Amino acid sequence: MSSGLVFTLILCGLGIGGNLLCDAVPVGVIEPWDFCPLNWTYFGGRCYLFKENEKDWDDAEDFCNLFDAHLTSIQGDDDYNFIRELVLKATGTNTRTWVGGTDAEEEGYWVWTDGSPFTFTAWGSGEPNNVDGNENCMEINLRGQDYVNDENCSRKNSFICAKDA
């Protein structure tokens, strides 16, 4: 959106743009999807991109970085439910999907690649369990279910990128 239009909208919103100027501003000119690039989906102040083509976790994060994004963090139940629904709508099933949680730097200390606080606690039963000592990356929809799992980062999964709108 052009800075001139934003400035005009601010002036009109403050009631100091003058009737002629403000009457010319189209109503409803700003829609939530206007904040996101083409093919990205807006939700809760962020833009999301689901990619069905499978990549290992590192390659998925690198792909997201190309768009100034990261594998998505999950900042609460609303985020979690939204990303699961995004996957379901795109694929017709609850496809195993990478998200941005990792404990690769320090076992048991989970972080989000976007740097946001890691407060997630809704792991699947018994997870994270670090089977064979090398499950350092977070996926959702294990076995097509509402299940969050730690998995070997070399597995190829679909993935979701996210960035601030």
N, C-alpha and C positions, 0 to 999 in steps of 0.2 A: 504494500500500500504506500502511496506517495506521502512524503512528509507534509506536503501542503494540505492534503486531505485530512491527515491526522490533526494538524494544527487547526484547521477549520472546524473539525468535529469537536475539538476541545473548546474552542471559543464558543461554539453554539451550545455546548453542554453547560458552560458556565454562564450562558445568557448574555455574553458580551460581543457576539458576532454581528449583531444588527439583523433586522428582519429580512432584508433583501438577501444577505449572504446566507443566513441559516435556512431560509425557505428553499434555497437552491440545492441544499444538501439532501440527497435521496435518503429516504427512510429505509432502514434495514440494510444499509450498504455494507456493514461488517457482519460477516457470518463466521461461526467458529472454524469452518474448514478453510477460510481465507488465510488462516495463520499457518497452515501446513503446506508443504510442497505437494505437487500432483502425486496421487496414489498413496499418500500418507493419510492416516485417520486421526482426527482430533479427539482427545478425551482429557478432561481434567487439567488443562493447561499444557499438555504435552502432545506431540505428534508421534504416531506409531506407524511402523512399516513391517508387515508380516511378509516373510520370504519362505516360500514352500521348498525351494531348492535347498537341498541339504548340504551343510558344511560342518566341519568340526568346529568346536567352540572358538578357538583362536581365529580361524578364518572368518567365522561369523562376526566376531567383534571387529576384526579388520575391515570387513565389508561395511559395517555400521559406521566406523570412523571415517569412511570416504564421504559420508553425508553429515559430518560433524555431529554424529550420534553415537550411542553405545547400545549394546544389548540392554534390554529394558530392565529397570529395577522394579520392584513391587513395593509400593508405599502404602499398602493397606488392602482391605477386602475389596473395595471398589476397583482398584487397579487390577487385582488378581482376577476378579470376575470379568472385567472388561477384556483383558488379554486372552482369557480362555474363550470368550465369545468371539473375539476377532479371529482366532484360529479356527473355531468351529464354522463360522460363516465362510471362511476362505476355502476350507477343505472338506466340509461336510462331516468331519469326525474330530475327535480330540487327539490331534496329532502330537507326538512328542516334539517339544519345542524348547530350544535354548533360551534362557534369560540370563541376565548379567551378574548373577551371584557366583562367587568363586572363593575357595580357600586355598588356592595354589601357593600363595606366599607363606602362609602359616596354617598348618592343619588345625581345623576346628574354629579358626577365626575367619568368618565369612564377611566379605565386602562386596559392594556393588561397583561395577566398572565405571559408573557415572559419578562416583565419589559421594553419593548421598548416604545418609546414615542407614546401616543395616539393622532394621528392627523386625525383620520377618521371622515369624515363629510357626507358620502353618505347614510345616513339613509333613510328608506322609508318615504313617506309623513306623517308628524305628529309624527314621531318617533324620539327619544325614548319617550314614553308616560307614562310608569310606571302604567299601568292599575291596579286598586285595590291595588296600593302601594307595589306590590311585584314582579315587573319585573326587575330583576337585571342582567340578562345574555343575551348575544348577539347571535342571530341566523341569518342565511342567508336563502333565498329562501322561505320566508313565502308565503303560498298559491301557491307554485310552480313557483313563479315569481322572477324577479330581485328586491328583496325587503329585506332590512336589518331591523331587528326588535329587540326590547327588549322583553324578555319573562321570565315567571316564571322559575326559575332554576330547579325546580323539574320535569318539562316536560322531557320526554324521546325523544331524537333526535339522529340521526347519528352525527358524529363529525369528525373533522380533527385535527390531531396532526402535529406539525412542530418543527424542530430544525435546527440549523446551520449545513451546510454540512462540 
